[in-house]
């Protein structure tokens, strides 16, 4: 599809440039012909007719005419040579430039197709489970306990489905309205303290130790508080999810002149170097055997989307079985 479009655009642009350059060359040639050729020779004839001493004899006139003709021939050959060169250069340049123009569109469409495909698959899974649970419930009369078990299982899948839809809507909304977000002053220290409080049950369940290493003063940036809360919720949830029981999580703050730096480190299973390049992709999940929980692979994609909308940067450093460290760099002014 894109090859055909690129070829059509190349032909179109090449044709337009050829017409333009040939028109300019033709106009330039005839202008010089008029100015340096016929016009100049006519002027010489006028001088010869009015010259009483006959300085311009027939021999001189012949030399002038010959010189004018040679100049026009040389100009013609030069313009022809330049147009022949352009005949080769223009299609090559047009092909290159159309490629540069279409490549971002192609990548965007490919990502969109992949996103729709992945989203469809993820939506299908919980719906299939819910449908299966309902079929089991309807096959025969069951005890109250069995019905309760089916309802609980169905509710869990509905909750997962609801969370997936919310995440998809968040990504779509942030992609579309990302540049229209209103940023106000937000205290990162307060936000993270609040997030830790929200996750206290999960932290206690895995018997994790969370070490908070604050800066000398509160970290205040210009940002969207709700989005920043989602950012650090996803990062802390990720750290909890991949940490071993009775493990440690360190949250460190660093305040610089132009940016706030927040690092969240765990001593969990870690991430291989190959996976680190893909970890922020939508629907990408690390090896399921290394985590006790299931996810959709959207948490880190959302985190990166939020950081980018704040003109910041997020990085990861990790080794297998040595934990992972996520560092978020947020500018104080946007």
C-alpha positions in Angstrom: 0.0 0.0 0.0 2.7 2.5 1.1 5.0 1.5 -1.7 2.3 2.3 -4.3 1.5 5.6 -2.6 5.2 6.4 -2.4 5.7 5.6 -6.1 2.7 7.7 -7.1 4.0 10.7 -5.1 7.4 10.3 -6.6 6.1 10.3 -10.1 3.9 13.3 -9.3 6.6 15.4 -7.6 9.1 14.4 -10.3 6.8 15.5 -13.1 6.0 18.8 -11.3 9.7 19.6 -10.8 10.5 18.6 -14.4 7.9 20.9 -15.7 9.1 23.7 -13.5 12.8 23.3 -14.4 12.1 22.9 -18.1 9.9 26.0 -18.1 12.6 28.0 -16.3 15.3 26.7 -18.6 13.2 27.5 -21.7 12.3 31.0 -20.4 16.0 31.7 -19.5 17.2 30.6 -22.9 14.8 32.7 -24.8 15.5 35.7 -22.6 19.2 35.4 -23.2 18.6 34.9 -26.8 16.6 38.1 -27.0 19.1 40.1 -24.8 22.4 38.7 -26.0 21.6 37.4 -29.4 19.1 39.1 -31.7 18.8 42.2 -29.5 22.6 42.6 -29.3 23.1 42.0 -33.1 20.3 44.5 -33.9 22.0 47.1 -31.8 25.3 46.5 -33.6 23.6 47.0 -36.9 22.1 50.3 -35.8 25.6 51.5 -34.7 27.1 50.4 -38.0 24.5 52.3 -40.0 25.0 55.5 -38.0 28.8 55.2 -37.9 30.2 57.5 -40.5 33.8 56.1 -40.3 32.6 52.5 -41.1 34.4 51.1 -38.0 32.1 48.0 -38.1 32.9 46.6 -41.5 31.5 43.3 -42.8 34.2 41.3 -41.2 33.6 42.8 -37.8 29.9 42.2 -38.1 30.4 38.6 -38.9 32.6 38.1 -35.9 30.0 39.7 -33.6 27.2 37.5 -35.1 29.4 34.4 -34.7 30.2 35.2 -31.1 26.6 35.8 -30.2 25.7 32.4 -31.8 28.4 30.6 -29.9 27.2 32.2 -26.6 23.7 31.0 -27.3 24.8 27.5 -28.2 26.9 27.3 -25.1 24.0 28.4 -23.0 21.7 25.8 -24.7 24.2 23.0 -24.1 24.7 24.0 -20.4 20.9 24.1 -19.8 20.4 20.8 -21.6 23.1 19.2 -19.5 21.7 20.5 -16.2 18.2 19.3 -17.1 19.7 15.8 -18.0 21.3 15.8 -14.6 18.1 16.8 -12.9 16.3 14.0 -14.8 18.4 11.6 -12.6 18.5 13.6 -9.4 14.9 14.6 -9.1 13.4 11.1 -9.0 16.0 10.0 -6.5 15.3 13.0 -4.2 11.6 12.7 -4.7 11.7 9.0 -3.7 13.7 9.8 -0.6 11.6 12.7 0.5 8.3 10.9 0.0 9.8 8.0 2.1 10.6 10.5 4.9 7.1 11.9 4.7 5.2 8.6 4.6 7.4 6.6 7.1 5.9 8.2 10.2 2.4 7.7 8.9 3.2 4.1 8.1 4.7 3.4 11.6 1.7 5.2 13.2 -0.8 3.0 11.3 1.2 -0.1 12.0 1.2 0.7 15.7 -2.6 1.5 15.5 -3.3 -1.9 13.8 -1.2 -3.7 16.4 -2.9 -1.9 19.2 -6.4 -2.7 18.0 -5.4 -6.3 17.5 -3.9 -6.6 21.0 -6.8 -4.8 22.5 -9.3 -7.1 20.8 -7.4 -10.1 22.1 -7.2 -8.8 25.7 -10.9 -7.9 25.6 -11.8 -11.3 24.3 -10.1 -13.2 27.1 -12.1 -12.0 30.1 -15.3 -12.1 28.0 -14.7 -15.7 27.2 -14.1 -16.5 30.8 -17.3 -14.7 31.9 -19.3 -16.5 29.2 -17.8 -19.9 30.2 -18.7 -19.3 33.9 -22.2 -18.4 33.0 -22.6 -21.5 30.9 -21.3 -23.7 33.7 -23.8 -22.0 36.1 -26.7 -22.7 33.8 -26.0 -26.3 33.0 -27.6 -27.6 36.2 -28.9 -26.6 39.5 -26.1 -26.0 42.0 -25.6 -25.2 45.7 -25.4 -21.7 47.0 -21.7 -22.1 47.6 -21.1 -23.1 44.0 -23.1 -20.2 42.7 -21.2 -17.9 45.0 -17.9 -19.2 43.7 -19.0 -18.6 40.1 -20.2 -15.1 40.9 -17.0 -14.2 42.6 -14.9 -15.5 39.7 -17.2 -13.6 37.2 -16.9 -10.4 39.2 -13.1 -10.7 39.2 -13.1 -10.9 35.4 -15.5 -8.0 35.1 -13.2 -5.9 37.3 -10.2 -6.9 35.1 -12.2 -6.0 32.0 -13.3 -2.7 33.5 -9.6 -1.9 34.4 -8.5 -2.8 30.9 -11.2 -0.5 29.3 -10.2 2.3 31.7 -6.5 1.9 30.7 -7.4 1.9 27.0 -9.5 5.0 27.3 -6.7 6.7 29.3 -4.2 6.0 26.5 -6.5 7.1 23.8 -7.4 10.3 25.6 -3.8 11.1 26.4 -2.8 10.5 22.8 -5.5 12.8 21.5 -5.6 15.5 24.2 -2.0 15.3 25.4 -1.0 18.8 24.2 -4.2 20.4 25.7 -3.6 19.4 29.3 -3.5 22.2 31.9 -0.5 22.0 34.2 -0.5 23.4 37.7 1.9 23.1 40.6 2.0 19.6 42.0 3.9 18.3 45.1 5.5 15.0 44.1 6.4 14.1 47.7 2.7 14.4 48.8 1.5 12.4 45.7 3.9 9.5 46.4 3.1 9.4 50.1 -0.6 9.2 49.1 0.1 6.4 46.6 2.1 4.4 49.2 -0.9 4.7 51.6 -3.3 3.4 48.8 -1.1 0.3 48.3 -0.6 -0.4 52.0 -2.7 -3.6 51.9 -0.7 -5.1 48.9 2.5 -4.1 50.7 1.4 -5.8 53.9 0.2 -8.9 52.0 3.6 -9.5 50.5 5.4 -8.3 53.7 7.4 -5.8 51.8 9.6 -3.0 53.3 9.2 0.4 51.6 12.1 2.7 52.2 11.3 6.4 51.5 14.4 8.6 50.9 13.1 12.1 50.6 15.0 15.2 49.4 15.8 18.0 51.7 12.7 19.9 50.5 9.5 18.8 48.8 9.7 18.2 45.1 7.3 20.6 43.3 6.8 20.5 39.6 4.3 21.9 37.1 2.1 19.0 36.2 -1.3 17.3 36.2 -1.8 15.9 39.7 -4.2 13.1 38.7 -2.0 11.9 35.9 1.1 12.0 38.1 -0.7 10.0 40.7 -1.5 7.4 38.0 2.2 7.4 36.9 3.6 6.6 40.4 0.7 4.2 41.1 1.7 2.2 38.1 5.4 2.2 38.9 4.8 1.2 42.6 2.3 -1.4 41.5 4.9 -2.8 39.1 7.6 -2.8 41.9 5.2 -4.7 44.2 4.1 -7.1 41.6 7.6 -8.2 40.7 9.2 -8.1 44.2 9.7 -11.3 46.1 7.9 -11.7 49.4 9.5 -9.9 52.3 11.5 -7.9 49.8 12.5 -4.2 49.8 11.4 -1.2 47.7 13.3 2.0 47.8 11.8 5.3 46.6 14.4 8.1 46.3 13.8 11.8 45.6 16.4 14.1 44.1 15.9 17.9 43.6 17.9 19.7 41.0 17.7 23.3 39.7 15.6 22.4 36.6 14.1 19.0 37.3 12.8 16.5 39.9 14.2 13.0 39.8 12.3 10.1 41.4 13.7 6.6 41.4 11.7 3.5 42.4 13.9 0.4 43.0 13.0 -3.1 43.9 15.1 -6.2 44.6 12.8 -8.5 42.7 13.2 -10.8 39.7 14.7 -8.1 37.4 14.3 -7.6 33.6 16.7 -8.8 30.9 18.5 -6.3 28.7 16.5 -7.5 25.7 13.2 -6.9 27.4 14.2 -3.5 28.7 13.9 -2.1 25.1 10.3 -3.4 24.9 9.1 -2.9 28.4 7.3 0.4 27.7 5.4 -1.0 24.7 1.7 -1.4 24.9 0.5 -4.9 25.9 4.1 -6.1 26.4 4.5 -8.4 29.4 7.6 -10.0 30.8 7.8 -13.8 31.3 4.7 -14.7 33.3 6.6 -17.3 35.3 8.5 -14.4 37.0 5.4 -12.8 38.4 2.7 -13.9 40.8 0.1 -11.6 39.2 -1.4 -11.2 35.8 -1.5 -7.9 34.0 -2.4 -6.4 30.7 1.0 -4.9 29.9 -0.3 -1.4 29.9 0.9 0.0 33.2 4.4 1.0 32.0 3.0 2.2 28.6 0.7 4.5 30.5 3.6 5.6 32.7 5.7 6.6 29.7 2.8 8.3 28.1 2.3 10.5 31.2 6.0 11.3 31.5 6.2 12.3 27.8 3.1 14.5 28.1 5.0 16.3 31.0 8.1 16.7 28.7 10.0 14.4 30.9 11.9 11.1 30.6 11.7 7.7 32.1 14.5 5.1 32.2 15.1 1.6 33.5 18.2 -0.2 34.7 18.0 -3.8 35.7 19.6 -7.2 35.7 18.0 -10.7 36.1 17.4 -11.6 39.8 18.9 -8.2 40.9 15.8 -6.1 40.8 14.9 -3.1 38.6 15.2 0.7 39.0 12.9 3.1 37.2 14.0 6.7 37.2 11.5 9.5 36.3 12.8 12.9 35.3 10.2 15.7 35.4 11.0 19.3 34.5 10.0 21.9 37.1 8.8 24.2 34.3 7.0 23.1 31.1 
